[in-house]
């Protein structure tokens, strides 16, 4: 199955073109346990000044109930979440289906 993640930004500020982007589909069904990463994809922020930052496809063998999408735009390219990066700050559930599109929003932290 494929999860297509369309990444947009909250507010007027956008990360620079070419900044690395990581999206992950995570099983977050157990509230009192750490999430499990089911799959992920990497890309870069596109050159277009309007519209989505990018669209990434995550290929999964299966999709358990309770999965959400997490996205990180690594502005300083240090490989970790840090001040000034763009990150999802809300839960974006993955609906059931063989090919689904999940719009996610990132904001500067």
N, C-alpha and C positions, 0 to 999 in steps of 0.2 A: 504494500500500500504506500501511497505517497501523501505527505503532508506538505502543502505549498504554503510558505510563510511570506506574507507581504508586510514589509516593515515600513512604518511611517513614523513621523516625529511629532511629539506633542509641543505645540508652540511654534514660534517663528525661527528659533535657532536650529541650525542643522549641523551635523558633523561634517568635517571636510571630506571631499571626494577622495576615494582611495583608502579611507580608513577601514581596517579589518572589521568584519561582522561575523559573529558566531551565533547560530540559533540551535537550540536543543529542544527536543520533545522529551518531557520528563513525566514519569509516573508519580503523581502527587496524591494518589488515592488514600494513602495512610497518613492521617494528620499528625500522628505522633512519631513518625519515623522519617529519616532523610529520604528525599526523592531519589528515584533511580533514573538515570539517563537512558532512554530507549534508542535514541539516535540523534544525529546532529549534522549540520552543514556549515561550511565557511564560505565567505564571499567578501566583497568590498563595497563600500558606498559608491553609488553611481555618480556620474557627472551632472545629471539633470538637477536643476535648481528647484524644481517643483515636483510634486507627486511622491511616490514611495521612494525610500532610500535604496531599496532593493527587494528582489523576490528570490527566495532560496527554496529548494526542494529537499525534503528529508525523506529518505527511503526507509521504511520500517517493515520488519517481518510480520509483526502483529501490533495491535493497538489495544492495550487494556483500557477499561473504563477509568476515568479520572486523570487523564493526561492533560498537561498544559504545555504551552510554548514559552520558552525563556529566550530573550535576545539580548546581546551585548555588542555595542559598537565601541571598540577599543581605540579611542582617539589618540592616546599617548603610545599605543602599540607596545605596551609592556607585558601583555599576555595575562593580565589580571584585571579585575574590576577595581578602578581607582577614580579619585575625584576628577571630574571633567569628562568622564566617559558617559555614554548614553546607554540606558538599561531599562528593561521592562520593570515596572513597579506595581503591576497588577497581574492577576491570573487571567490567562487567555486560554480557555478550554478548547480541546480538539474534539470536534463532533465526529460521530461515527461515519464511516464511508470508505470506499476504496481510494478515492482521490478527493481531498478536502482542502479548502483554502482557509487559512487562519490569519486575519488581519491583526497585527500587533502594533502597539505604540511604545516607543522608547522616549525617555526624557533624560535630560542632562542631570547627573548627580554630582 
